[in-house]
Amino acid sequence: MASSRAQGGIQQLLAAEQEAQHIVNAARNEKMARLKQAKEEADKEVADFRAQMEMEFQRKVAESSGDSGANVKRLEHETEGKIQHLKLEASRISNDVAHMLLKHVTTVRY
């Protein structure tokens, strides 16, 4: 009787161990599934964020290249204005500068 009782106890322990192993395996599989799902969601968020940043970058590039043409024209206009101003000033004072140079060249100092 003790032998059959021990045999029954061993069978119960083996059954409990097998059930525990099934529970551990199920938990491990569920954990792996959750990790895989979390990784997929994170990858999707990263892809969405990257796409959003790329769109914003392209928009800024388009704006700056559009402004670039306007900036170039504005700078050309300003430069032309400054050149005209310098030419006008040079023509206005060129006679005075020429007389001053002639005076210094022809003046003899001892």
C-alpha positions, 0 to 999 in steps of 0.5 A: 500500500505504501508503494502504491501511495508513493507511486501515486505521489510521484505521478502527482509530482510529475504531473505538477512538474509537467503543468508547471513547465507548460505554464512557464512555456506559455508565459515565455511565448507570451513574453516573446509575442509581447516583445515582438509586438512592442518592437514592431510598434516602436519600428512603426513609430520610428518610421513615422517620426523619420518620415515626418522629419524628412517632410519637414526637412524637405519643406525647409529646403524648398523654402530656403531654395525659394528664398535663395533666389529672392536673396540673390536678387536682393543682394544683387540689387543692394550691390548694384546700389552700392557700386553706383554710390561709390562711382558717384562719390568717386566722380564727385571727389576725383578732381579734389584728389587729383589736385591734392596729389599734384600739390604733394608731388610738386611741392618740394620740401627741404 
